[in-house]
Amino acid sequence: MNIPLFEPAIGLGNCHLQTIFPRFHRPRPWIRTQCQWLDTPDGDRLALHTPAPLEDRQDRPIVLVLHGLEGSVESPYVQGLMQALLAQHFQVAVLHFRGCGGVPNLLPRAYHSGDSEDPRWVASQLRARYPSTPLMAVGYSLGGNVLLKWLGEDGVDSPLTAGVSVSAPLDLHRSSRRMNTGFSRVYQKHLLDSLKNSLGRKAQDPELAQRMPPLGPPHVFSNFRYFDDHFTAPLHGFNGVDDYYTRASSRPYLNQIEVPTLLVHAMDDPFVCETAVPTQADVSDSVTLRLSKRGGHVGFVAGSLWRPEYWLERVIPEFLQGHR
């Protein structure tokens, strides 16, 4: 498939401008959705947001969207993708990871970069309810890592007919180090502050607070490695942060993917170490790499500063159209 090269917008060549600009250019959600709560087998709940009720239609694939860390259906990149997919007659379902979207989940556990079980279970529910409808998925950042790991784990048994990953961290060891250097620490602080607020709301439930790692030690939210070692790893059954980063990274699974998959990444991504980015030799024949020198993290703003064009919202629907 001929995927056009990305050229950054005039005036937005810097990776940080690419990363930050979409947040301020499209700050408010503009597509209304309805929320359906799915009761999970372990006694929790997951929110699935859809712009319109889903239908069992062979000619209208469902695209399951997996957001990034502390993202939601209101994130500008999700809103933009929904608009682009709806214009091309796809159905869209946005999964909120546990505790995201401002509503705490019911169990002590939260979500993490390797949590492929939840989207896999949601996909099984969608396949059962809409058996004639093709199912595809798009994941951004953390959600992209989850998607790639899920695709690699399932191989030929994947319920998906196609997938797209954008700006996935790929190697969590290297990405955690990258996030703790230079200006990337500004993004790290922003995300950790958001996690602190989200978990603080959840900890207002005394029963849940007793079963969660304490959030009080000041060093916990100083960087991702400390946070993941203190909170993410023990809460989700990992033997420390190194075990978590090794088992949750998607890079080792890329050569096991059997479903047509587009992997989009910018080499100047301030969230991801450049050495973590795979080459064609690291991925299966089912994976199409679209690597660009610039684009930032979930940025890829083309056109110009005055007339920005969101390149992902053209490329992703075109790729999925080729596999519907």
Number of C-alpha atoms within 10 A of each C-alpha: 7 7 14 10 12 19 17 27 22 14 13 24 19 14 21 19 16 25 21 15 16 19 14 9 11 14 12 12 14 12 14 13 17 12 17 15 11 13 11 12 8 7 8 15 20 22 22 21 22 21 17 13 13 17 14 16 15 14 12 20 25 27 23 25 29 28 26 25 19 19 23 22 25 19 19 20 23 24 19 18 20 24 16 19 21 15 11 12 14 21 24 28 26 25 25 26 26 20 23 22 17 14 13 19 18 16 17 20 19 20 18 20 26 23 20 20 11 17 22 18 13 17 19 14 13 20 18 11 13 18 14 15 21 22 24 25 25 25 24 26 25 24 31 30 31 30 31 31 27 22 28 22 18 17 16 13 11 17 18 22 17 25 27 25 25 26 28 32 29 29 23 27 21 17 23 21 17 20 22 19 13 9 12 17 19 13 17 21 17 11 18 20 14 15 17 16 13 18 18 15 15 22 20 10 12 9 11 16 17 11 13 18 15 12 17 9 9 7 11 19 22 16 18 22 22 15 19 22 20 20 21 23 19 17 17 15 11 18 11 15 22 16 14 23 24 16 16 23 22 26 22 18 20 24 17 21 23 21 24 20 29 23 21 23 29 24 20 19 26 24 26 29 21 16 10 16 19 18 9 12 8 15 19 18 16 16 22 17 18 15 17 18 15 22 32 28 26 23 28 28 29 22 16 14 16 9 11 18 16 19 20 21 19 15 20 21 21 17 19 23 15 10 15 17
